[in-house]
Amino acid sequence: MSQSRREFLKQAAVTGAAAAPMVWTASSSWAQAPSARPRMAAIGVGGSNGRYGQGTADALWASEHSDCVAICDADLLHCHEFEAKLNDKWRESPVDLPKYTDYRKMLEEVRPDVVVIGTNDHWHVPIAVAALRAGCHVYCEKPLTLTIAEGEIIREAARESDRVFQVGTQQRSQWGMRFLEAAAMVRLGYLGEVDTVHIAIDGSPTSEVAPTTTPPKTLDWDLWLGPAQQADYSLHRQQMFRWYYDYSGGKATDWGAHHIDIAMLAMDKGDTGPVSVSGAGKFPPIVPDNFNWNAYLDGKATLPNANHTPTEFGLRFAFADGLNMTVNDTYREESSNTRMGNGILFEGTKGRMMVNRNRTTGRPYSELTDDDREKIFAEMTNLYKGKKPEEDHMKNFFQCIADGGEPVSDVESHVRAMECCHMCNVVLMLGRDLKWDPEARTFLGDEQAVMLMDRPRRAGYGLSETT
């Protein structure tokens, strides 16, 4: 198993690359006039060989507040594609930037002020820790962590740093600020005493078994795998990493990182967690019954190239104060004919309210007065750490860099939400209910569950070797 979490943080910061990186540098990129704006590097931008474009979207968004000075992606093709989009966005000042496949080399040579991390999920913490140690402000896409153990690693790294760290849980800002508004309403008591929150996040999709092939010439597949266990290249793995436990956590860490975060924010649970989690689910047909997930994550068992995260699930978290929070693929309530495929439903003594990215519904919301809305906006300002709430998550990040404030999506509360997300998967993997100590941040009386809080990292990619 991997070294202890505290030992990780005592290791030296940036080390040499485990694999020789490809790097392309244009001398013209350094001849541009200096700017007062922060110097930003984009790490993990996605492109034609991938499927998800959030890394590109985030870095382009950040370029509105900073000057992009380097691009890094394990697939060099993606670096060139991102640069073309960057130049298309800023036609009057085209750039010819240094392009890297290894972020360690980039951090050492470029030394940016800011990094925007949009890699596949299992690389988030190693890169974020390295960037903080290199003195960078960090914007990192969610889910921030791959495991519960990584939560402590990134919390301590963020605490030790004086840099600004914004997590890409954009529901705290975007979509008309309706999620922030709902959280403010709950905290102000517009629903009365809320004792139950239902969350629906859809189920992971299934897939056919995909072939193993030769990686594209532009891709450093070993570097893409990084700390994950060795696997032969498959385009499906590269594109659909979100549905492989090797690299992500399925819907529990995809949409769960958004909706569980908002539920915890609304219920003021940012500094604590549940005491138990129970429930069951269903895995795709390629996963055998009673499959040994510990052995799989140790590299001692295999599954074919196909989606293997849960397709169906119903889970219940119990908190010490009596709050219950359920997490479902689809929430159904037969007695009232309620069905929710994606969203958050708060139930209180004065009514209930549902919010998702399309709308907010419920009597407490529909009956708000202008005076109510002023009070709610004041509470939204509190949740926005004293800054004026506005629908621009990236702007909030750069404002905090400028004035030293705390961003709306902070590391501490996100790690608490991610602990719940990872607990979902541990319960489903083991097929049994579990008890959790929110102070010690560990499972009680279940050795297998404790083992699933962390996982081995491949030789050459232990955390001390990637930071």
The 8 nearest C-alpha neighbors of each residue, nearest first, counted from 0:
[[1, 455, 454, 2, 456, 297, 453, 450],
 [2, 0, 455, 456, 3, 454, 461, 453],
 [1, 3, 4, 6, 0, 7, 5, 461],
 [4, 2, 6, 5, 1, 7, 0, 148],
 [3, 5, 7, 6, 152, 2, 8, 148],
 [6, 4, 7, 8, 3, 9, 152, 2],
 [5, 7, 9, 3, 8, 4, 2, 10],
 [8, 6, 4, 5, 9, 10, 463, 462],
 [7, 9, 5, 6, 10, 4, 152, 156],
 [10, 8, 6, 7, 11, 5, 463, 12],
 [11, 9, 463, 8, 7, 12, 6, 466],
 [10, 12, 13, 9, 463, 14, 466, 8],
 [13, 11, 466, 132, 14, 10, 129, 463],
 [12, 14, 466, 129, 11, 103, 15, 465],
 [15, 13, 464, 12, 16, 466, 465, 11],
 [14, 16, 17, 13, 103, 104, 464, 465],
 [15, 17, 18, 19, 103, 14, 104, 20],
 [18, 16, 459, 15, 19, 460, 464, 465],
 [19, 17, 16, 20, 222, 221, 101, 459],
 [18, 20, 16, 21, 17, 101, 15, 100],
 [21, 19, 101, 100, 18, 22, 99, 16],
 [20, 22, 100, 99, 19, 23, 101, 75],
 [23, 21, 99, 98, 20, 24, 100, 97],
 [22, 24, 98, 97, 99, 25, 21, 96],
 [23, 25, 97, 26, 98, 22, 96, 28],
 [26, 24, 27, 28, 97, 96, 95, 23],
 [27, 25, 28, 29, 24, 30, 95, 97],
 [26, 28, 30, 25, 29, 95, 31, 96],
 [29, 27, 26, 96, 95, 30, 25, 31],
 [28, 30, 27, 31, 26, 25, 96, 32],
 [31, 29, 27, 28, 32, 26, 33, 25],
 [32, 30, 29, 28, 33, 27, 34, 94],
 [31, 33, 34, 30, 29, 28, 35, 27],
 [34, 32, 31, 35, 30, 36, 29, 66],
 [35, 33, 36, 32, 66, 37, 38, 31],
 [34, 36, 37, 33, 65, 38, 66, 32],
 [35, 37, 65, 34, 66, 38, 64, 33],
 [38, 36, 65, 112, 39, 66, 35, 113],
 [39, 37, 66, 112, 111, 65, 67, 68],
 [38, 40, 113, 67, 114, 111, 66, 68],
 [41, 39, 69, 114, 67, 68, 70, 111],
 [40, 42, 70, 115, 58, 114, 71, 116],
 [43, 41, 71, 116, 72, 115, 117, 70],
 [44, 42, 118, 117, 72, 54, 116, 45],
 [43, 45, 54, 55, 117, 42, 72, 77],
 [46, 44, 52, 49, 77, 43, 54, 51],
 [45, 47, 77, 49, 48, 52, 44, 80],
 [46, 48, 49, 77, 45, 50, 76, 80],
 [49, 47, 46, 50, 238, 45, 237, 234],
 [50, 48, 238, 46, 47, 45, 237, 51],
 [49, 51, 238, 52, 46, 48, 239, 45],
 [50, 52, 53, 49, 45, 238, 46, 54],
 [51, 53, 55, 45, 54, 56, 50, 46],
 [54, 52, 56, 55, 51, 57, 117, 44],
 [53, 55, 117, 44, 57, 56, 52, 43],
 [54, 56, 44, 58, 53, 52, 57, 59],
 [55, 57, 53, 59, 54, 58, 60, 52],
 [58, 56, 60, 54, 55, 59, 53, 61],
 [57, 59, 61, 55, 60, 56, 41, 115],
 [60, 58, 62, 56, 61, 57, 55, 85],
 [61, 59, 57, 58, 62, 63, 56, 393],
 [62, 60, 58, 63, 59, 64, 57, 65],
 [61, 63, 65, 59, 64, 60, 66, 67],
 [64, 62, 61, 60, 65, 59, 66, 394],
 [63, 65, 62, 61, 397, 36, 66, 394],
 [66, 64, 62, 37, 36, 38, 63, 39],
 [65, 67, 38, 39, 62, 68, 37, 36],
 [66, 68, 39, 40, 69, 38, 62, 65],
 [69, 67, 40, 39, 38, 66, 96, 70],
 [70, 68, 40, 97, 96, 67, 98, 41],
 [71, 69, 41, 98, 40, 78, 42, 99],
 [70, 72, 99, 42, 100, 98, 43, 41],
 [71, 73, 43, 100, 74, 42, 78, 75],
 [72, 74, 100, 219, 223, 218, 75, 222],
 [75, 73, 218, 72, 76, 217, 77, 219],
 [74, 76, 78, 217, 77, 72, 73, 100],
 [77, 75, 79, 74, 78, 217, 80, 46],
 [76, 78, 46, 80, 75, 79, 74, 45],
 [79, 77, 75, 81, 76, 80, 70, 72],
 [78, 80, 82, 76, 77, 81, 83, 75],
 [81, 79, 77, 83, 82, 78, 76, 84],
 [82, 80, 84, 78, 83, 79, 77, 85],
 [81, 83, 85, 79, 84, 80, 86, 78],
 [84, 82, 86, 80, 81, 85, 87, 79],
 [85, 83, 87, 81, 82, 86, 88, 80],
 [84, 86, 82, 88, 87, 83, 81, 89],
 [87, 85, 93, 89, 83, 88, 84, 90],
 [86, 88, 84, 90, 85, 89, 83, 93],
 [89, 87, 85, 86, 90, 84, 59, 83],
 [90, 88, 86, 87, 91, 92, 85, 93],
 [91, 89, 87, 86, 92, 93, 88, 85],
 [90, 92, 89, 93, 86, 88, 87, 94],
 [91, 93, 90, 89, 94, 86, 88, 87],
 [94, 92, 86, 90, 91, 89, 95, 85],
 [95, 93, 96, 92, 86, 28, 82, 85],
 [94, 96, 28, 25, 27, 93, 97, 82],
 [97, 95, 28, 69, 94, 98, 68, 25],
 [98, 96, 24, 69, 23, 25, 70, 99],
 [97, 99, 70, 23, 22, 71, 69, 96],
 [100, 98, 71, 22, 101, 21, 70, 105],
 [99, 101, 73, 72, 71, 21, 20, 75],
 [102, 100, 20, 103, 99, 104, 105, 73],
 [101, 103, 105, 104, 106, 71, 100, 99],
 [104, 102, 106, 105, 101, 107, 16, 13],
 [103, 105, 107, 102, 106, 101, 108, 16],
 [104, 106, 102, 108, 103, 107, 109, 99],
 [107, 105, 110, 103, 104, 109, 108, 102],
 [106, 108, 104, 105, 110, 109, 103, 13],
 [107, 109, 105, 106, 110, 104, 103, 111],
 [108, 110, 106, 105, 111, 107, 69, 68],
 [109, 111, 106, 107, 108, 112, 133, 105],
 [112, 110, 38, 113, 39, 109, 40, 135],
 [111, 113, 135, 38, 37, 39, 136, 110],
 [114, 112, 39, 136, 135, 111, 137, 38],
 [115, 113, 40, 137, 39, 41, 116, 138],
 [114, 116, 138, 41, 139, 42, 58, 137],
 [117, 115, 139, 42, 118, 43, 140, 138],
 [116, 118, 54, 43, 140, 44, 42, 53],
 [119, 117, 43, 116, 120, 122, 123, 42],
 [120, 118, 121, 122, 117, 246, 240, 123],
 [119, 121, 122, 123, 247, 246, 118, 145],
 [122, 120, 246, 145, 123, 119, 247, 144],
 [121, 123, 120, 125, 124, 119, 126, 118],
 [124, 122, 120, 126, 121, 125, 143, 127],
 [123, 125, 127, 126, 122, 128, 144, 153],
 [126, 124, 128, 127, 122, 123, 465, 466],
 [125, 127, 129, 124, 128, 123, 130, 122],
 [126, 128, 124, 130, 129, 125, 123, 131],
 [129, 127, 131, 125, 130, 126, 124, 156],
 [130, 128, 466, 132, 126, 127, 131, 133],
 [129, 131, 133, 127, 135, 132, 128, 126],
 [132, 130, 134, 128, 135, 133, 129, 127],
 [131, 133, 129, 134, 130, 12, 128, 160],
 [132, 134, 130, 131, 135, 129, 106, 110],
 [135, 133, 131, 132, 130, 136, 162, 112],
 [136, 134, 112, 113, 131, 130, 133, 137],
 [135, 137, 113, 162, 163, 164, 112, 114],
 [138, 136, 164, 114, 113, 135, 139, 115],
 [137, 139, 165, 115, 164, 166, 116, 114],
 [140, 138, 116, 166, 167, 115, 137, 117],
 [141, 139, 167, 117, 166, 116, 142, 143],
 [142, 140, 143, 167, 168, 166, 139, 256],
 [141, 143, 144, 256, 252, 140, 120, 253],
 [142, 144, 141, 123, 140, 124, 139, 145],
 [145, 143, 146, 142, 149, 150, 124, 123],
 [144, 146, 121, 247, 120, 149, 143, 147],
 [147, 145, 149, 148, 144, 453, 452, 421],
 [146, 148, 452, 150, 149, 418, 421, 453],
 [149, 147, 453, 150, 146, 452, 151, 152],
 [150, 148, 152, 146, 147, 151, 144, 153],
 [149, 151, 148, 147, 152, 414, 153, 154],
 [150, 152, 154, 149, 153, 148, 155, 4],
 [151, 153, 149, 150, 155, 154, 4, 156],
 [152, 154, 156, 150, 155, 151, 157, 149],
 [155, 153, 151, 157, 156, 152, 150, 158],
 [154, 156, 158, 157, 153, 152, 151, 159],
 [155, 157, 153, 159, 158, 154, 128, 152],
 [156, 158, 160, 154, 155, 159, 153, 131],
 [159, 157, 155, 160, 156, 154, 161, 153],
 [158, 160, 156, 157, 155, 161, 154, 131],
 [161, 159, 157, 162, 158, 156, 131, 132],
 [160, 162, 159, 163, 158, 157, 134, 131],
 [161, 163, 136, 160, 164, 135, 131, 134],
 [162, 164, 136, 400, 137, 165, 399, 161],
 [165, 163, 137, 138, 136, 162, 166, 409],
 [164, 166, 138, 408, 406, 409, 396, 137],
 [167, 165, 139, 408, 168, 140, 138, 141],
 [168, 166, 140, 141, 169, 139, 165, 138],
 [169, 167, 170, 166, 257, 141, 171, 408],
 [168, 170, 171, 167, 172, 173, 392, 257],
 [171, 169, 173, 172, 168, 178, 257, 174],
 [170, 172, 169, 179, 178, 168, 173, 176],
 [173, 171, 390, 170, 176, 392, 169, 391],
 [172, 174, 390, 170, 176, 169, 175, 171],
 [175, 173, 176, 356, 177, 170, 172, 390],
 [174, 176, 177, 173, 390, 172, 178, 356],
 [177, 175, 172, 173, 179, 174, 178, 180],
 [176, 178, 180, 175, 179, 181, 174, 359],
 [179, 177, 181, 180, 176, 182, 170, 171],
 [180, 178, 182, 176, 181, 171, 177, 183],
 [179, 181, 177, 183, 178, 182, 176, 184],
 [182, 180, 178, 184, 183, 179, 177, 185],
 [181, 183, 265, 179, 185, 180, 184, 178],
 [182, 184, 180, 186, 181, 185, 378, 379],
 [185, 183, 181, 187, 182, 189, 186, 375],
 [186, 184, 182, 188, 187, 183, 265, 189],
 [185, 187, 183, 184, 188, 265, 182, 266],
 [188, 186, 184, 185, 189, 183, 375, 378],
 [189, 187, 191, 185, 190, 186, 184, 192],
 [188, 190, 184, 191, 187, 185, 363, 349],
 [191, 189, 349, 347, 188, 350, 185, 348],
 [192, 190, 188, 349, 348, 347, 189, 193],
 [191, 193, 347, 348, 194, 190, 188, 349],
 [194, 192, 347, 346, 195, 191, 348, 190],
 [193, 195, 322, 323, 347, 192, 346, 321],
 [196, 194, 323, 346, 324, 322, 193, 345],
 [195, 197, 345, 324, 344, 346, 325, 323],
 [198, 196, 325, 344, 343, 324, 326, 345],
 [197, 199, 343, 326, 325, 342, 327, 344],
 [198, 200, 341, 327, 329, 342, 328, 330],
 [199, 201, 341, 328, 254, 327, 255, 250],
 [202, 200, 328, 329, 340, 199, 341, 203],
 [203, 201, 310, 328, 311, 250, 204, 309],
 [202, 204, 310, 250, 309, 249, 308, 205],
 [205, 203, 310, 202, 206, 306, 242, 308],
 [204, 206, 306, 283, 203, 207, 310, 307],
 [207, 205, 306, 305, 208, 204, 209, 283],
 [206, 208, 305, 209, 205, 306, 304, 285],
 [209, 207, 305, 304, 303, 206, 210, 306],
 [210, 208, 304, 207, 305, 235, 211, 233],
 [211, 209, 212, 233, 208, 304, 234, 235],
 [210, 212, 233, 232, 231, 209, 213, 304],
 [211, 213, 233, 232, 210, 214, 234, 231],
 [212, 214, 232, 215, 211, 233, 231, 216],
 [213, 215, 232, 216, 212, 218, 220, 233],
 [214, 216, 217, 218, 213, 48, 74, 219],
 [217, 215, 218, 214, 219, 213, 74, 75],
 [216, 218, 75, 215, 74, 76, 219, 214],
 [219, 217, 74, 215, 216, 220, 73, 75],
 [220, 218, 222, 73, 221, 223, 74, 217],
 [221, 219, 223, 222, 218, 224, 214, 232],
 [222, 220, 224, 223, 219, 225, 18, 229],
 [221, 223, 225, 220, 224, 219, 73, 18],
 [222, 224, 220, 221, 225, 73, 219, 218],
 [225, 223, 221, 222, 227, 220, 226, 229],
 [224, 226, 222, 223, 227, 460, 221, 457],
 [225, 227, 456, 460, 457, 224, 461, 228],
 [228, 226, 224, 225, 245, 457, 456, 229],
 [229, 227, 298, 457, 230, 226, 456, 245],
 [228, 230, 227, 231, 224, 457, 298, 221],
 [231, 229, 232, 228, 224, 227, 233, 221],
 [232, 230, 211, 233, 229, 212, 213, 220],
 [233, 231, 211, 214, 212, 213, 230, 234],
 [232, 234, 211, 235, 236, 212, 210, 231],
 [233, 235, 237, 236, 238, 232, 212, 48],
 [234, 236, 238, 233, 237, 239, 209, 304],
 [237, 235, 240, 233, 239, 234, 238, 304],
 [236, 238, 234, 235, 240, 239, 49, 233],
 [237, 239, 49, 50, 235, 236, 240, 234],
 [238, 240, 236, 241, 235, 237, 242, 50],
 [241, 239, 236, 243, 242, 237, 246, 238],
 [240, 242, 247, 239, 249, 243, 248, 246],
 [241, 243, 249, 306, 308, 240, 239, 307],
 [244, 242, 245, 240, 241, 246, 307, 306],
 [243, 245, 247, 248, 246, 242, 308, 249],
 [246, 244, 243, 227, 247, 296, 228, 121],
 [245, 247, 121, 244, 243, 240, 120, 241],
 [248, 246, 241, 244, 120, 243, 145, 245],
 [249, 247, 252, 244, 251, 241, 250, 242],
 [250, 248, 242, 308, 251, 241, 252, 203],
 [249, 251, 253, 252, 254, 203, 202, 255],
 [252, 250, 255, 420, 249, 253, 248, 254],
 [251, 253, 255, 256, 248, 250, 420, 249],
 [254, 252, 250, 255, 256, 251, 249, 142],
 [255, 253, 257, 256, 250, 200, 252, 258],
 [256, 254, 251, 252, 258, 259, 257, 253],
 [255, 257, 252, 254, 253, 142, 260, 259],
 [258, 256, 254, 255, 260, 259, 168, 261],
 [259, 257, 261, 255, 260, 256, 262, 254],
 [260, 258, 262, 255, 261, 257, 256, 416],
 [259, 261, 416, 263, 258, 257, 262, 256],
 [262, 260, 264, 258, 263, 259, 265, 257],
 [263, 261, 259, 265, 264, 260, 266, 258],
 [262, 264, 268, 266, 260, 261, 265, 267],
 [265, 263, 261, 267, 262, 266, 260, 269],
 [266, 264, 182, 262, 263, 267, 185, 186],
 [265, 267, 263, 264, 268, 262, 186, 185],
 [268, 266, 264, 265, 269, 263, 186, 270],
 [269, 267, 263, 271, 270, 266, 264, 272],
 [268, 270, 412, 267, 271, 263, 264, 415],
 [271, 269, 268, 412, 415, 272, 411, 267],
 [272, 270, 268, 437, 269, 415, 273, 438],
 [271, 273, 437, 268, 415, 274, 318, 270],
 [274, 272, 318, 317, 275, 316, 437, 435],
 [273, 275, 435, 318, 434, 436, 317, 319],
 [276, 274, 434, 435, 317, 273, 433, 316],
 [275, 277, 316, 433, 315, 432, 317, 434],
 [278, 276, 432, 315, 314, 433, 316, 275],
 [277, 279, 314, 313, 315, 432, 276, 280],
 [280, 278, 312, 427, 313, 430, 314, 277],
 [281, 279, 312, 311, 427, 313, 309, 282],
 [280, 282, 311, 309, 310, 312, 283, 279],
 [281, 283, 309, 310, 308, 286, 307, 284],
 [282, 284, 285, 307, 286, 205, 310, 309],
 [285, 283, 286, 282, 287, 307, 205, 281],
 [284, 286, 283, 287, 307, 302, 303, 305],
 [285, 287, 284, 283, 282, 307, 288, 290],
 [288, 286, 290, 285, 289, 284, 282, 283],
 [287, 289, 290, 286, 282, 291, 284, 285],
 [290, 288, 287, 291, 429, 430, 428, 286],
 [289, 291, 287, 288, 292, 286, 428, 295],
 [292, 290, 294, 293, 289, 295, 300, 428],
 [293, 291, 295, 294, 290, 296, 428, 429],
 [292, 294, 296, 295, 291, 297, 451, 450],
 [295, 293, 297, 299, 292, 300, 291, 296],
 [296, 294, 300, 292, 298, 297, 293, 299],
 [295, 297, 293, 298, 294, 292, 454, 245],
 [298, 296, 294, 295, 299, 455, 293, 454],
 [297, 299, 295, 296, 300, 228, 294, 301],
 [300, 298, 294, 297, 295, 301, 296, 293],
 [301, 299, 295, 294, 298, 302, 297, 291],
 [300, 302, 295, 303, 299, 298, 294, 296],
 [301, 303, 304, 300, 286, 285, 305, 295],
 [304, 302, 305, 208, 301, 285, 209, 306],
 [303, 305, 209, 208, 302, 236, 235, 210],
 [304, 306, 208, 303, 206, 207, 307, 209],
 [307, 305, 242, 205, 206, 243, 308, 204],
 [306, 308, 283, 243, 242, 305, 282, 286],
 [307, 309, 249, 242, 306, 243, 282, 203],
 [310, 308, 282, 281, 311, 203, 307, 280],
 [309, 311, 202, 203, 282, 281, 204, 283],
 [312, 310, 281, 280, 202, 328, 309, 282],
 [313, 311, 280, 327, 328, 279, 281, 314],
 [312, 314, 327, 278, 279, 326, 280, 328],
 [315, 313, 278, 326, 325, 277, 327, 312],
 [314, 316, 325, 277, 276, 324, 278, 326],
 [317, 315, 276, 324, 323, 275, 273, 325],
 [316, 318, 323, 275, 273, 274, 322, 276],
 [319, 317, 273, 322, 274, 320, 321, 323],
 [318, 320, 321, 274, 273, 317, 322, 272],
 [321, 319, 318, 322, 317, 194, 323, 273],
 [322, 320, 319, 318, 323, 194, 317, 195],
 [321, 323, 194, 318, 320, 195, 317, 324],
 [324, 322, 317, 195, 316, 194, 318, 196],
 [325, 323, 196, 316, 315, 195, 197, 322],
 [324, 326, 315, 197, 314, 198, 316, 196],
 [327, 325, 198, 314, 199, 313, 197, 315],
 [328, 326, 313, 199, 329, 312, 330, 198],
 [327, 329, 201, 202, 200, 199, 311, 312],
 [330, 328, 340, 199, 327, 201, 339, 331],
 [329, 331, 339, 199, 338, 327, 340, 328],
 [332, 330, 338, 337, 333, 329, 339, 336],
 [333, 331, 337, 334, 336, 335, 338, 330],
 [332, 334, 336, 335, 331, 337, 338, 330],
 [335, 333, 332, 336, 337, 331, 338, 330],
 [336, 334, 337, 333, 332, 338, 331, 330],
 [335, 337, 333, 334, 332, 338, 331, 339],
 [338, 336, 332, 335, 331, 333, 339, 334],
 [337, 339, 331, 330, 332, 336, 340, 329],
 [340, 338, 330, 341, 329, 199, 331, 342],
 [341, 339, 329, 199, 201, 330, 338, 200],
 [342, 340, 199, 200, 339, 201, 355, 329],
 [341, 343, 355, 199, 354, 198, 339, 344],
 [342, 344, 198, 354, 353, 197, 355, 345],
 [343, 345, 353, 197, 196, 352, 198, 346],
 [344, 346, 196, 352, 351, 195, 353, 343],
 [347, 345, 351, 195, 193, 196, 350, 344],
 [348, 346, 193, 190, 192, 350, 191, 349],
 [347, 349, 191, 192, 350, 190, 193, 346],
 [350, 348, 190, 191, 347, 351, 189, 192],
 [351, 349, 347, 190, 348, 346, 363, 362],
 [350, 352, 346, 345, 347, 361, 190, 353],
 [351, 353, 361, 345, 344, 360, 354, 346],
 [354, 352, 344, 360, 343, 359, 345, 361],
 [353, 355, 359, 343, 342, 358, 360, 344],
 [356, 354, 342, 357, 358, 343, 359, 341],
 [355, 357, 174, 358, 354, 342, 177, 178],
 [358, 356, 355, 359, 354, 174, 177, 175],
 [357, 359, 355, 354, 356, 360, 177, 353],
 [358, 360, 354, 353, 355, 177, 361, 352],
 [361, 359, 353, 352, 364, 358, 354, 365],
 [360, 362, 352, 364, 363, 351, 365, 353],
 [361, 363, 365, 364, 366, 350, 360, 351],
 [364, 362, 366, 361, 365, 189, 350, 190],
 [363, 365, 362, 361, 366, 367, 360, 352],
 [364, 366, 362, 367, 363, 361, 360, 359],
 [365, 367, 364, 363, 362, 368, 361, 371],
 [368, 366, 364, 371, 365, 372, 363, 369],
 [369, 367, 371, 370, 372, 366, 373, 365],
 [370, 368, 372, 371, 373, 367, 374, 375],
 [369, 371, 373, 368, 372, 374, 367, 375],
 [372, 370, 368, 374, 369, 373, 367, 375],
 [371, 373, 375, 369, 374, 370, 376, 368],
 [372, 374, 376, 370, 375, 371, 377, 369],
 [375, 373, 377, 371, 372, 376, 378, 370],
 [374, 376, 372, 378, 377, 373, 183, 379],
 [377, 375, 379, 373, 378, 374, 372, 380],
 [376, 378, 380, 374, 375, 379, 373, 381],
 [379, 377, 381, 375, 380, 376, 183, 382],
 [378, 380, 376, 382, 381, 377, 183, 383],
 [381, 379, 383, 377, 378, 385, 382, 387],
 [382, 380, 378, 385, 384, 383, 379, 377],
 [381, 383, 379, 384, 380, 378, 407, 385],
 [382, 384, 380, 407, 381, 385, 386, 388],
 [385, 383, 381, 382, 386, 407, 405, 380],
 [386, 384, 381, 380, 383, 387, 382, 388],
 [387, 385, 383, 384, 380, 388, 381, 395],
 [386, 388, 380, 389, 385, 383, 379, 384],
 [389, 387, 380, 383, 386, 379, 390, 172],
 [390, 388, 391, 387, 172, 176, 392, 173],
 [389, 391, 173, 172, 176, 392, 175, 388],
 [392, 390, 394, 393, 389, 172, 173, 395],
 [391, 393, 395, 172, 394, 169, 390, 396],
 [394, 392, 396, 395, 391, 61, 397, 60],
 [393, 395, 397, 391, 396, 392, 398, 64],
 [394, 396, 398, 392, 393, 397, 399, 406],
 [397, 395, 393, 399, 394, 398, 406, 165],
 [396, 398, 400, 394, 399, 395, 401, 393],
 [399, 397, 395, 401, 400, 396, 394, 402],
 [398, 400, 404, 403, 402, 401, 397, 396],
 [401, 399, 397, 398, 403, 402, 163, 396],
 [400, 402, 398, 399, 403, 397, 404, 396],
 [403, 401, 399, 404, 400, 398, 397, 405],
 [404, 402, 399, 400, 401, 405, 163, 398],
 [403, 405, 399, 402, 406, 400, 398, 384],
 [404, 406, 399, 384, 407, 403, 163, 409],
 [407, 405, 408, 396, 165, 409, 399, 395],
 [406, 408, 383, 409, 384, 405, 171, 382],
 [409, 407, 166, 406, 165, 168, 410, 171],
 [408, 410, 411, 406, 165, 407, 412, 413],
 [409, 411, 413, 412, 414, 154, 166, 408],
 [412, 410, 414, 413, 409, 154, 415, 269],
 [413, 411, 269, 415, 414, 410, 409, 416],
 [414, 412, 416, 410, 415, 411, 417, 409],
 [413, 415, 417, 416, 411, 150, 412, 410],
 [416, 414, 412, 418, 413, 417, 269, 272],
 [417, 415, 413, 260, 419, 414, 418, 259],
 [416, 418, 420, 414, 419, 415, 413, 421],
 [417, 419, 415, 421, 416, 420, 147, 422],
 [420, 418, 422, 417, 416, 421, 423, 415],
 [421, 419, 417, 251, 423, 418, 422, 252],
 [420, 422, 418, 424, 423, 419, 417, 425],
 [423, 421, 419, 425, 424, 420, 418, 426],
 [424, 422, 421, 420, 426, 425, 427, 419],
 [423, 425, 427, 421, 422, 426, 428, 251],
 [424, 426, 422, 428, 427, 423, 429, 421],
 [427, 425, 429, 423, 424, 428, 430, 431],
 [428, 426, 430, 424, 425, 429, 279, 280],
 [427, 429, 425, 426, 430, 424, 292, 290],
 [430, 428, 426, 427, 431, 425, 448, 289],
 [429, 431, 427, 426, 428, 279, 432, 278],
 [432, 430, 429, 426, 433, 277, 278, 427],
 [433, 431, 277, 276, 426, 278, 434, 430],
 [432, 434, 276, 275, 277, 431, 435, 426],
 [433, 435, 275, 443, 442, 274, 276, 436],
 [436, 434, 442, 274, 275, 443, 441, 437],
 [435, 437, 440, 439, 441, 438, 274, 442],
 [438, 436, 440, 272, 439, 271, 435, 273],
 [437, 439, 440, 436, 271, 272, 441, 435],
 [438, 440, 436, 441, 437, 435, 442, 443],
 [441, 439, 437, 438, 436, 435, 442, 272],
 [440, 442, 436, 439, 435, 443, 449, 437],
 [443, 441, 435, 434, 449, 436, 445, 448],
 [442, 444, 434, 445, 435, 441, 436, 433],
 [445, 443, 446, 442, 434, 433, 448, 449],
 [444, 446, 448, 447, 443, 449, 442, 433],
 [447, 445, 449, 448, 450, 444, 442, 443],
 [448, 446, 450, 449, 445, 451, 293, 429],
 [447, 449, 451, 450, 445, 446, 425, 442],
 [450, 448, 446, 452, 451, 447, 442, 445],
 [449, 451, 447, 448, 452, 453, 446, 454],
 [452, 450, 448, 453, 449, 447, 454, 293],
 [453, 451, 147, 449, 450, 148, 146, 448],
 [452, 454, 148, 451, 146, 450, 147, 455],
 [453, 455, 296, 0, 456, 451, 1, 297],
 [456, 454, 0, 1, 297, 457, 453, 296],
 [457, 455, 226, 461, 227, 460, 1, 458],
 [456, 458, 226, 460, 228, 227, 459, 461],
 [459, 457, 460, 461, 456, 226, 464, 455],
 [458, 460, 17, 461, 457, 464, 226, 465],
 [461, 459, 226, 457, 458, 464, 465, 225],
 [462, 460, 464, 456, 463, 459, 458, 457],
 [461, 463, 465, 464, 466, 125, 7, 460],
 [464, 462, 10, 466, 461, 465, 7, 11],
 [463, 465, 461, 462, 460, 466, 14, 459],
 [466, 464, 462, 463, 460, 125, 461, 14],
 [465, 129, 13, 12, 463, 464, 125, 462]]
